[in-house]
Amino acid sequence: MTVRELMSSPAATCAQDTTVPVVARLMRDHDCGCIPVLDDNGYVVGIVTDRDICVALAVRGEGAVRLSAGEAMTAVVHTCRPGDGVADALQVMRRFHVRRVPVVDGEGRLHGIVSVDDVARAAGTDGAPAPAEVASAMADICRPRRHAPDAVA
C-alpha cells in the first residue's frame, strides 16, 4: 500500500504571511490539526500545527491577529512521496515524533498529507502495517521529546 492511497488531497494550505486566525479557521473548516505553509511556487517551507499556534501565542504574549503562520510554523518539515510505502511514512512519523507528514513530489511541491490517523484506519488491511506495528509506532510518536527551554522564539 502506498501513501498515495491514504493521503488527503488536496491539503488545505497557507502562506507565511497568513494570520493565525485564518490558519485556525482552515483547521476548523478542514477538520485537521496542521496546515502546510507554502511559498509562492508551491514548495513546502513549514507546517503549522494547532500546538504550534498555542505555544507561539503563549510565548510571544501577542494577540493572534498579529501572529503569522511564518512566525508560528515549524520550519523543519519531514516529508514523504506519494509512491512511498505506508510503512515508510509511519517510520518517518515514528523517527521524528510527528503525527502528520506532507506528501511532496521530487521537487518538493505539495501533493497531500498523510497522518497517523490515516495509517491507523488502514491497519491490518492488505499492504498496510499490522495493528500491533501501528500501536507500537504511536507509542513512539507520543513519547515525550526533550527540547531546550528557550527553543521557542
OpenMM code with the backbone's topology and positions (N, CA, C; nanometers):
from openmm import Vec3, app, unit

residues = "MET THR VAL ARG GLU LEU MET SER SER PRO ALA ALA THR CYS ALA GLN ASP THR THR VAL PRO VAL VAL ALA ARG LEU MET ARG ASP HIS ASP CYS GLY CYS ILE PRO VAL LEU ASP ASP ASN GLY TYR VAL VAL GLY ILE VAL THR ASP ARG ASP ILE CYS VAL ALA LEU ALA VAL ARG GLY GLU GLY ALA VAL ARG LEU SER ALA GLY GLU ALA MET THR ALA VAL VAL HIS THR CYS ARG PRO GLY ASP GLY VAL ALA ASP ALA LEU GLN VAL MET ARG ARG PHE HIS VAL ARG ARG VAL PRO VAL VAL ASP GLY GLU GLY ARG LEU HIS GLY ILE VAL SER VAL ASP ASP VAL ALA ARG ALA ALA GLY THR ASP GLY ALA PRO ALA PRO ALA GLU VAL ALA SER ALA MET ALA ASP ILE CYS ARG PRO ARG ARG HIS ALA PRO ASP ALA VAL ALA".split()
positions = [
    Vec3(0.0843, -0.1179, 0.0000),
    Vec3(0.0000, 0.0000, 0.0000),
    Vec3(0.0891, 0.1244, 0.0000),
    Vec3(0.0545, 0.2215, -0.0808),
    Vec3(0.1341, 0.3433, -0.0904),
    Vec3(0.0667, 0.4598, -0.0197),
    Vec3(0.1462, 0.5599, 0.0080),
    Vec3(0.0974, 0.6819, 0.0709),
    Vec3(-0.0124, 0.7443, -0.0144),
    Vec3(0.0011, 0.7376, -0.1448),
    Vec3(-0.0974, 0.7951, -0.2369),
    Vec3(-0.2385, 0.7433, -0.2067),
    Vec3(-0.2477, 0.6176, -0.1642),
    Vec3(-0.3775, 0.5564, -0.1376),
    Vec3(-0.4418, 0.6060, -0.0088),
    Vec3(-0.3633, 0.6620, 0.0821),
    Vec3(-0.4159, 0.7061, 0.2110),
    Vec3(-0.4197, 0.8570, 0.2291),
    Vec3(-0.3363, 0.9291, 0.1567),
    Vec3(-0.3204, 1.0726, 0.1828),
    Vec3(-0.4475, 1.1505, 0.1542),
    Vec3(-0.4618, 1.2603, 0.2261),
    Vec3(-0.5683, 1.3562, 0.1990),
    Vec3(-0.5166, 1.4517, 0.0935),
    Vec3(-0.5933, 1.4676, -0.0112),
    Vec3(-0.5506, 1.5550, -0.1200),
    Vec3(-0.6741, 1.6144, -0.1865),
    Vec3(-0.6722, 1.7431, -0.2106),
    Vec3(-0.5667, 1.8375, -0.1770),
    Vec3(-0.5708, 1.8722, -0.0285),
    Vec3(-0.4587, 1.9105, 0.0230),
    Vec3(-0.4490, 1.9540, 0.1622),
    Vec3(-0.4733, 2.1045, 0.1685),
    Vec3(-0.5362, 2.1481, 0.2761),
    Vec3(-0.5509, 2.2921, 0.2990),
    Vec3(-0.4112, 2.3480, 0.3249),
    Vec3(-0.3819, 2.4654, 0.2713),
    Vec3(-0.2501, 2.5259, 0.2856),
    Vec3(-0.2634, 2.6742, 0.3180),
    Vec3(-0.1500, 2.7341, 0.3521),
    Vec3(-0.1454, 2.8777, 0.3741),
    Vec3(-0.0082, 2.9298, 0.3336),
    Vec3(0.0057, 3.0606, 0.3338),
    Vec3(0.1325, 3.1277, 0.3066),
    Vec3(0.1931, 3.1718, 0.4390),
    Vec3(0.3195, 3.2091, 0.4364),
    Vec3(0.3873, 3.2518, 0.5594),
    Vec3(0.3232, 3.3747, 0.6225),
    Vec3(0.2646, 3.4612, 0.5418),
    Vec3(0.2059, 3.5834, 0.5967),
    Vec3(0.0584, 3.5683, 0.6351),
    Vec3(0.0048, 3.4489, 0.6235),
    Vec3(-0.1333, 3.4235, 0.6660),
    Vec3(-0.1417, 3.4399, 0.8170),
    Vec3(-0.2439, 3.5095, 0.8641),
    Vec3(-0.2569, 3.5301, 1.0081),
    Vec3(-0.3053, 3.4025, 1.0772),
    Vec3(-0.2713, 3.3910, 1.2044),
    Vec3(-0.3094, 3.2734, 1.2828),
    Vec3(-0.4616, 3.2531, 1.2873),
    Vec3(-0.5428, 3.3590, 1.2993),
    Vec3(-0.6872, 3.3335, 1.2971),
    Vec3(-0.7335, 3.2671, 1.1656),
    Vec3(-0.6742, 3.3037, 1.0551),
    Vec3(-0.7096, 3.2402, 0.9276),
    Vec3(-0.6645, 3.0947, 0.9268),
    Vec3(-0.5435, 3.0687, 0.9784),
    Vec3(-0.4937, 2.9309, 0.9861),
    Vec3(-0.5859, 2.8472, 1.0744),
    Vec3(-0.6275, 2.9016, 1.1871),
    Vec3(-0.7169, 2.8286, 1.2778),
    Vec3(-0.8509, 2.7987, 1.2110),
    Vec3(-0.9021, 2.8929, 1.1333),
    Vec3(-1.0279, 2.8677, 1.0607),
    Vec3(-1.0102, 2.7582, 0.9568),
    Vec3(-0.8938, 2.7566, 0.8910),
    Vec3(-0.8664, 2.6484, 0.7952),
    Vec3(-0.8669, 2.5129, 0.8651),
    Vec3(-0.8038, 2.5079, 0.9823),
    Vec3(-0.8018, 2.3829, 1.0588),
    Vec3(-0.9434, 2.3396, 1.0957),
    Vec3(-1.0223, 2.4346, 1.1417),
    Vec3(-1.1609, 2.4038, 1.1782),
    Vec3(-1.2412, 2.3583, 1.0565),
    Vec3(-1.2328, 2.4329, 0.9492),
    Vec3(-1.3139, 2.4038, 0.8308),
    Vec3(-1.2749, 2.2740, 0.7617),
    Vec3(-1.1476, 2.2352, 0.7736),
    Vec3(-1.0982, 2.1129, 0.7077),
    Vec3(-1.0794, 1.9977, 0.8066),
    Vec3(-1.1205, 2.0189, 0.9313),
    Vec3(-1.1120, 1.9165, 1.0360),
    Vec3(-0.9730, 1.8548, 1.0414),
    Vec3(-0.8725, 1.9420, 1.0557),
    Vec3(-0.7345, 1.8944, 1.0600),
    Vec3(-0.6572, 1.9699, 1.1677),
    Vec3(-0.5434, 1.9151, 1.2076),
    Vec3(-0.4631, 1.9744, 1.3130),
    Vec3(-0.3362, 2.0388, 1.2647),
    Vec3(-0.3179, 2.0445, 1.1319),
    Vec3(-0.1989, 2.1117, 1.0797),
    Vec3(-0.2267, 2.1660, 0.9405),
    Vec3(-0.1526, 2.2684, 0.9066),
    Vec3(-0.1635, 2.3315, 0.7753),
    Vec3(-0.0232, 2.3494, 0.7193),
    Vec3(0.0081, 2.2872, 0.6050),
    Vec3(0.1379, 2.3117, 0.5416),
    Vec3(0.1480, 2.4582, 0.4967),
    Vec3(0.2664, 2.5145, 0.5122),
    Vec3(0.2933, 2.6521, 0.4713),
    Vec3(0.3731, 2.6447, 0.3416),
    Vec3(0.3207, 2.7098, 0.2368),
    Vec3(0.3843, 2.7062, 0.1054),
    Vec3(0.4403, 2.8410, 0.0667),
    Vec3(0.5479, 2.8376, -0.0141),
    Vec3(0.5978, 2.9626, -0.0714),
    Vec3(0.5183, 2.9921, -0.1981),
    Vec3(0.5547, 3.0980, -0.2682),
    Vec3(0.4800, 3.1408, -0.3870),
    Vec3(0.4843, 3.0394, -0.5011),
    Vec3(0.5807, 2.9471, -0.4972),
    Vec3(0.5936, 2.8463, -0.6031),
    Vec3(0.5342, 2.7109, -0.5646),
    Vec3(0.4694, 2.7041, -0.4495),
    Vec3(0.4058, 2.5806, -0.4071),
    Vec3(0.4960, 2.4837, -0.3333),
    Vec3(0.6135, 2.5313, -0.2899),
    Vec3(0.7050, 2.4466, -0.2138),
    Vec3(0.6729, 2.4555, -0.0653),
    Vec3(0.6817, 2.3432, 0.0027),
    Vec3(0.6573, 2.3395, 0.1464),
    Vec3(0.7765, 2.4031, 0.2185),
    Vec3(0.7493, 2.5088, 0.2953),
    Vec3(0.8551, 2.5770, 0.3705),
    Vec3(0.8353, 2.5637, 0.5216),
    Vec3(0.7234, 2.5057, 0.5601),
    Vec3(0.6954, 2.4872, 0.7013),
    Vec3(0.5628, 2.4189, 0.7200),
    Vec3(0.5292, 2.3979, 0.8462),
    Vec3(0.3995, 2.3398, 0.8805),
    Vec3(0.3556, 2.4025, 1.0119),
    Vec3(0.2288, 2.4371, 1.0218),
    Vec3(0.1730, 2.4948, 1.1440),
    Vec3(0.0764, 2.3936, 1.2027),
    Vec3(0.1023, 2.3552, 1.3271),
    Vec3(0.0104, 2.2657, 1.3972),
    Vec3(-0.0703, 2.3463, 1.4973),
    Vec3(-0.1774, 2.2852, 1.5451),
    Vec3(-0.2565, 2.3520, 1.6478),
    Vec3(-0.1703, 2.3772, 1.7715),
    Vec3(-0.0801, 2.2858, 1.8008),
    Vec3(0.0114, 2.3032, 1.9140),
    Vec3(0.1073, 2.4200, 1.8896),
    Vec3(0.1597, 2.4313, 1.7668),
    Vec3(0.2484, 2.5431, 1.7333),
    Vec3(0.1807, 2.6766, 1.7618),
    Vec3(0.0533, 2.6861, 1.7258),
    Vec3(-0.0202, 2.8106, 1.7480),
    Vec3(-0.0314, 2.8407, 1.8971),
    Vec3(-0.0710, 2.7416, 1.9741),
    Vec3(-0.0863, 2.7624, 2.1192),
    Vec3(0.0449, 2.8050, 2.1841),
    Vec3(0.1521, 2.7353, 2.1499),
    Vec3(0.2821, 2.7673, 2.2101),
    Vec3(0.3283, 2.9061, 2.1676),
    Vec3(0.3165, 2.9377, 2.0388),
    Vec3(0.3611, 3.0691, 1.9909),
    Vec3(0.2821, 3.1817, 2.0577),
    Vec3(0.1517, 3.1640, 2.0714),
    Vec3(0.0709, 3.2672, 2.1369),
    Vec3(0.1106, 3.2849, 2.2825),
    Vec3(0.1329, 3.1757, 2.3518),
    Vec3(0.1688, 3.1831, 2.4935),
    Vec3(0.3066, 3.2446, 2.5133),
    Vec3(0.4024, 3.2055, 2.4309),
    Vec3(0.5399, 3.2530, 2.4467),
    Vec3(0.5536, 3.3989, 2.4061),
    Vec3(0.4895, 3.4370, 2.2995),
    Vec3(0.5047, 3.5740, 2.2494),
    Vec3(0.4169, 3.6744, 2.3231),
    Vec3(0.3068, 3.6268, 2.3787),
    Vec3(0.2188, 3.7156, 2.4530),
    Vec3(0.1490, 3.8185, 2.3670),
    Vec3(0.1413, 3.7946, 2.2381),
    Vec3(0.0731, 3.8866, 2.1469),
    Vec3(-0.0622, 3.8296, 2.1089),
    Vec3(-0.1478, 3.9152, 2.0584),
    Vec3(-0.2767, 3.8693, 2.0087),
    Vec3(-0.2589, 3.7886, 1.8804),
    Vec3(-0.3513, 3.7003, 1.8552),
    Vec3(-0.3445, 3.6124, 1.7388),
    Vec3(-0.3420, 3.6904, 1.6075),
    Vec3(-0.4081, 3.8043, 1.6034),
    Vec3(-0.4156, 3.8826, 1.4804),
    Vec3(-0.2778, 3.9295, 1.4354),
    Vec3(-0.1871, 3.9497, 1.5299),
    Vec3(-0.0521, 3.9976, 1.4971),
    Vec3(0.0451, 3.8856, 1.4651),
    Vec3(0.0051, 3.7620, 1.4857),
    Vec3(0.0940, 3.6477, 1.4660),
    Vec3(0.0666, 3.5834, 1.3306),
    Vec3(0.1737, 3.5593, 1.2544),
    Vec3(0.1582, 3.4979, 1.1217),
    Vec3(0.1947, 3.3508, 1.1267),
    Vec3(0.1534, 3.2794, 1.0248),
    Vec3(0.1888, 3.1373, 1.0118),
    Vec3(0.3402, 3.1215, 1.0097),
    Vec3(0.4096, 3.2117, 0.9417),
    Vec3(0.5549, 3.2052, 0.9333),
    Vec3(0.6226, 3.2187, 1.0683),
    Vec3(0.5601, 3.2939, 1.1603),
    Vec3(0.6163, 3.3101, 1.2942),
    Vec3(0.5849, 3.1906, 1.3843),
    Vec3(0.4747, 3.1218, 1.3586),
    Vec3(0.4324, 3.0104, 1.4436),
    Vec3(0.4770, 2.8747, 1.3894),
    Vec3(0.5082, 2.8673, 1.2624),
    Vec3(0.5340, 2.7379, 1.1984),
    Vec3(0.6623, 2.6703, 1.2448),
    Vec3(0.6644, 2.5414, 1.2228),
    Vec3(0.7850, 2.4624, 1.2368),
    Vec3(0.8486, 2.4588, 1.0988),
    Vec3(0.9731, 2.5046, 1.0886),
    Vec3(1.0377, 2.5161, 0.9580),
    Vec3(1.1036, 2.3856, 0.9123),
    Vec3(1.1332, 2.2978, 1.0043),
    Vec3(1.1905, 2.1687, 0.9660),
    Vec3(1.0738, 2.0741, 0.9423),
    Vec3(1.0527, 2.0379, 0.8167),
    Vec3(0.9386, 1.9549, 0.7805),
    Vec3(0.9881, 1.8211, 0.7266),
    Vec3(0.9367, 1.7142, 0.7843),
    Vec3(0.9704, 1.5793, 0.7394),
    Vec3(0.8607, 1.5360, 0.6439),
    Vec3(0.9001, 1.4916, 0.5257),
    Vec3(0.8038, 1.4616, 0.4197),
    Vec3(0.8192, 1.3180, 0.3694),
    Vec3(0.7251, 1.2796, 0.2855),
    Vec3(0.7356, 1.1548, 0.2117),
    Vec3(0.6809, 1.1805, 0.0721),
    Vec3(0.6897, 1.0797, -0.0136),
    Vec3(0.6433, 1.0933, -0.1525),
    Vec3(0.5206, 1.0061, -0.1754),
    Vec3(0.4401, 1.0387, -0.2746),
    Vec3(0.3175, 0.9622, -0.2993),
    Vec3(0.3416, 0.8124, -0.3198),
    Vec3(0.4511, 0.7755, -0.3823),
    Vec3(0.4787, 0.6349, -0.4098),
    Vec3(0.5450, 0.5591, -0.2971),
    Vec3(0.5783, 0.6271, -0.1873),
    Vec3(0.6387, 0.5593, -0.0716),
    Vec3(0.5389, 0.4627, -0.0108),
    Vec3(0.5910, 0.3576, 0.0491),
    Vec3(0.5050, 0.2649, 0.1210),
    Vec3(0.4533, 0.3290, 0.2488),
    Vec3(0.3348, 0.2859, 0.2908),
    Vec3(0.2756, 0.3383, 0.4128),
    Vec3(0.3655, 0.3091, 0.5327),
    Vec3(0.4290, 0.1927, 0.5335),
    Vec3(0.5206, 0.1590, 0.6436),
    Vec3(0.6367, 0.2571, 0.6494),
    Vec3(0.6829, 0.3042, 0.5333),
    Vec3(0.7915, 0.4026, 0.5303),
    Vec3(0.7459, 0.5362, 0.5889),
    Vec3(0.6245, 0.5788, 0.5554),
    Vec3(0.5703, 0.7036, 0.6113),
    Vec3(0.5542, 0.6910, 0.7621),
    Vec3(0.5087, 0.5749, 0.8073),
    Vec3(0.4940, 0.5520, 0.9512),
    Vec3(0.6298, 0.5574, 1.0208),
    Vec3(0.7322, 0.5087, 0.9542),
    Vec3(0.8673, 0.5141, 1.0116),
    Vec3(0.9154, 0.6589, 1.0254),
    Vec3(0.8833, 0.7444, 0.9288),
    Vec3(0.9179, 0.8866, 0.9381),
    Vec3(0.8477, 0.9480, 1.0594),
    Vec3(0.7196, 0.9178, 1.0748),
    Vec3(0.6445, 0.9707, 1.1885),
    Vec3(0.7068, 0.9247, 1.3199),
    Vec3(0.7395, 0.7977, 1.3250),
    Vec3(0.7971, 0.7389, 1.4467),
    Vec3(0.9329, 0.8024, 1.4789),
    Vec3(1.0168, 0.8142, 1.3786),
    Vec3(1.1524, 0.8655, 1.3998),
    Vec3(1.1543, 1.0104, 1.4471),
    Vec3(1.0649, 1.0903, 1.3902),
    Vec3(1.0673, 1.2334, 1.4195),
    Vec3(0.9555, 1.2786, 1.5146),
    Vec3(0.8802, 1.1830, 1.5690),
    Vec3(0.7728, 1.2134, 1.6643),
    Vec3(0.6718, 1.3119, 1.6062),
    Vec3(0.6269, 1.2847, 1.4836),
    Vec3(0.5258, 1.3697, 1.4201),
    Vec3(0.4054, 1.2842, 1.3832),
    Vec3(0.2897, 1.3450, 1.3856),
    Vec3(0.1649, 1.2731, 1.3590),
    Vec3(0.1166, 1.2902, 1.2165),
    Vec3(0.1753, 1.3876, 1.1471),
    Vec3(0.1314, 1.4180, 1.0106),
    Vec3(0.2531, 1.4468, 0.9253),
    Vec3(0.2485, 1.3999, 0.8002),
    Vec3(0.3625, 1.4167, 0.7105),
    Vec3(0.3123, 1.4689, 0.5755),
    Vec3(0.3605, 1.5866, 0.5334),
    Vec3(0.3261, 1.6340, 0.3996),
    Vec3(0.3803, 1.5373, 0.2930),
    Vec3(0.3035, 1.5203, 0.1896),
    Vec3(0.3416, 1.4334, 0.0788),
    Vec3(0.3811, 1.5250, -0.0370),
    Vec3(0.5065, 1.5151, -0.0795),
    Vec3(0.5597, 1.6048, -0.1823),
    Vec3(0.6148, 1.5253, -0.2997),
    Vec3(0.6244, 1.5922, -0.4135),
    Vec3(0.6873, 1.5285, -0.5290),
    Vec3(0.8389, 1.5461, -0.5191),
    Vec3(0.9104, 1.5007, -0.6203),
    Vec3(1.0562, 1.5073, -0.6207),
    Vec3(1.1125, 1.6472, -0.6143),
    Vec3(1.0317, 1.7468, -0.6477),
    Vec3(1.0757, 1.8861, -0.6424),
    Vec3(1.0352, 1.9562, -0.5137),
    Vec3(0.9595, 1.8868, -0.4284),
    Vec3(0.9181, 1.9464, -0.3020),
    Vec3(0.7835, 2.0151, -0.3051),
    Vec3(0.7061, 1.9964, -0.4133),
    Vec3(0.5729, 2.0562, -0.4208),
    Vec3(0.4718, 1.9638, -0.3543),
    Vec3(0.3794, 2.0236, -0.2823),
    Vec3(0.2820, 1.9500, -0.2038),
    Vec3(0.1802, 1.8765, -0.2907),
    Vec3(0.1552, 1.7499, -0.2559),
    Vec3(0.0514, 1.6707, -0.3214),
    Vec3(-0.0602, 1.6328, -0.2251),
    Vec3(-0.0300, 1.6326, -0.0961),
    Vec3(-0.1296, 1.5951, 0.0041),
    Vec3(-0.0646, 1.5840, 0.1392),
    Vec3(-0.1342, 1.5176, 0.2301),
    Vec3(-0.0814, 1.4960, 0.3640),
    Vec3(-0.1317, 1.3615, 0.4136),
    Vec3(-0.0454, 1.2906, 0.4845),
    Vec3(-0.0836, 1.1619, 0.5430),
    Vec3(-0.0625, 1.1720, 0.6930),
    Vec3(-0.1562, 1.1160, 0.7679),
    Vec3(-0.1484, 1.1247, 0.9143),
    Vec3(-0.1434, 0.9859, 0.9756),
    Vec3(-0.1031, 0.9830, 1.1009),
    Vec3(-0.1025, 0.8567, 1.1739),
    Vec3(-0.2462, 0.8041, 1.1847),
    Vec3(-0.3436, 0.8925, 1.1856),
    Vec3(-0.4836, 0.8501, 1.1876),
    Vec3(-0.5173, 0.7720, 1.0599),
    Vec3(-0.4685, 0.8215, 0.9460),
    Vec3(-0.4911, 0.7512, 0.8188),
    Vec3(-0.4334, 0.6102, 0.8244),
    Vec3(-0.3118, 0.6004, 0.8778),
    Vec3(-0.2437, 0.4705, 0.8867),
    Vec3(-0.3185, 0.3795, 0.9835),
    Vec3(-0.3635, 0.4333, 1.0958),
    Vec3(-0.4359, 0.3531, 1.1941),
    Vec3(-0.5655, 0.2977, 1.1359),
    Vec3(-0.6366, 0.3797, 1.0582),
    Vec3(-0.7614, 0.3321, 0.9966),
    Vec3(-0.7364, 0.2210, 0.8961),
    Vec3(-0.6201, 0.2238, 0.8302),
    Vec3(-0.5878, 0.1223, 0.7295),
    Vec3(-0.5214, -0.0011, 0.7894),
    Vec3(-0.4794, 0.0060, 0.9159),
    Vec3(-0.4043, -0.1027, 0.9792),
    Vec3(-0.4740, -0.2369, 0.9599),
    Vec3(-0.3938, -0.3338, 0.9214),
    Vec3(-0.4450, -0.4687, 0.9059),
    Vec3(-0.5055, -0.4991, 0.7707),
    Vec3(-0.5251, -0.3963, 0.6872),
    Vec3(-0.5761, -0.4219, 0.5534),
    Vec3(-0.4598, -0.4619, 0.4629),
    Vec3(-0.4913, -0.5130, 0.3482),
    Vec3(-0.3896, -0.5641, 0.2563),
    Vec3(-0.2850, -0.4573, 0.2235),
    Vec3(-0.1591, -0.4847, 0.2578),
    Vec3(-0.0481, -0.3957, 0.2276),
    Vec3(-0.0199, -0.2901, 0.3319),
    Vec3(-0.1052, -0.2792, 0.4325),
    Vec3(-0.0850, -0.1792, 0.5384),
    Vec3(-0.0137, -0.2448, 0.6562),
    Vec3(0.0498, -0.1644, 0.7404),
    Vec3(0.1128, -0.2202, 0.8601),
    Vec3(0.0098, -0.2909, 0.9486),
    Vec3(0.0557, -0.3901, 1.0237),
    Vec3(-0.0306, -0.4623, 1.1169),
    Vec3(-0.0715, -0.3711, 1.2322),
    Vec3(-0.1873, -0.3956, 1.2929),
    Vec3(-0.2308, -0.3120, 1.4059),
    Vec3(-0.1266, -0.3016, 1.5173),
    Vec3(-0.0577, -0.4096, 1.5485),
    Vec3(0.0439, -0.4043, 1.6553),
    Vec3(0.1586, -0.3117, 1.6166),
    Vec3(0.1956, -0.3106, 1.4888),
    Vec3(0.3028, -0.2220, 1.4426),
    Vec3(0.2600, -0.0755, 1.4526),
    Vec3(0.1349, -0.0490, 1.4177),
    Vec3(0.0833, 0.0877, 1.4269),
    Vec3(0.0767, 0.1312, 1.5731),
    Vec3(0.0311, 0.0436, 1.6610),
    Vec3(0.0246, 0.0766, 1.8037),
    Vec3(0.1641, 0.1056, 1.8592),
    Vec3(0.2622, 0.0250, 1.8200),
    Vec3(0.3993, 0.0471, 1.8650),
    Vec3(0.4522, 0.1813, 1.8136),
    Vec3(0.4248, 0.2114, 1.6871),
    Vec3(0.4682, 0.3392, 1.6300),
    Vec3(0.4013, 0.4557, 1.7013),
    Vec3(0.2731, 0.4424, 1.7315),
    Vec3(0.2022, 0.5501, 1.8004),
    Vec3(0.2615, 0.5745, 1.9398),
    Vec3(0.3015, 0.4669, 2.0074),
    Vec3(0.3652, 0.4832, 2.1386),
    Vec3(0.4955, 0.5610, 2.1250),
    Vec3(0.5724, 0.5330, 2.0197),
    Vec3(0.6968, 0.6067, 1.9965),
    Vec3(0.6703, 0.7524, 1.9599),
    Vec3(0.5707, 0.7747, 1.8758),
    Vec3(0.5364, 0.9107, 1.8332),
    Vec3(0.4959, 0.9952, 1.9537),
    Vec3(0.4224, 0.9359, 2.0461),
    Vec3(0.3703, 1.0080, 2.1627),
    Vec3(0.4709, 1.0219, 2.2757),
    Vec3(0.5824, 0.9518, 2.2658),
    Vec3(0.6840, 0.9592, 2.3711),
    Vec3(0.7333, 1.1039, 2.3815),
    Vec3(0.7414, 1.1572, 2.5020),
    Vec3(0.7862, 1.2966, 2.5186),
    Vec3(0.9251, 1.3193, 2.4592),
    Vec3(0.9386, 1.4345, 2.3971),
    Vec3(1.0687, 1.4769, 2.3449),
    Vec3(1.1266, 1.5788, 2.4395),
    Vec3(1.2557, 1.5898, 2.4397),
    Vec3(1.3216, 1.6908, 2.5228),
    Vec3(1.3643, 1.8055, 2.4328),
    Vec3(1.3279, 1.9262, 2.4723),
    Vec3(1.3642, 2.0469, 2.3980),
    Vec3(1.4410, 2.1396, 2.4894),
    Vec3(1.5241, 2.2198, 2.4287),
    Vec3(1.5921, 2.3248, 2.5054),
    Vec3(1.4846, 2.4211, 2.5554),
    Vec3(1.4948, 2.4706, 2.6784),
    Vec3(1.3921, 2.5581, 2.7346),
    Vec3(1.3639, 2.6821, 2.6517),
    Vec3(1.4629, 2.7323, 2.5811),
    Vec3(1.4416, 2.8536, 2.5017),
    Vec3(1.4320, 2.8233, 2.3534),
    Vec3(1.3900, 2.7027, 2.3168),
    Vec3(1.3828, 2.6637, 2.1762),
    Vec3(1.2731, 2.7386, 2.1005),
    Vec3(1.1702, 2.7855, 2.1676),
    Vec3(1.0614, 2.8574, 2.1025),
    Vec3(1.0927, 3.0052, 2.1083),
    Vec3(1.0953, 3.0663, 1.9918),
    Vec3(1.1259, 3.2102, 1.9855),
    Vec3(0.9999, 3.2917, 1.9819),
] * unit.nanometer
topology = app.Topology()
chain = topology.addChain("A")
for resn in residues:
    res = topology.addResidue(resn, chain)
    for name in ("N", "CA", "C"):
        topology.addAtom(name, app.Element.getBySymbol(name[0]), res)
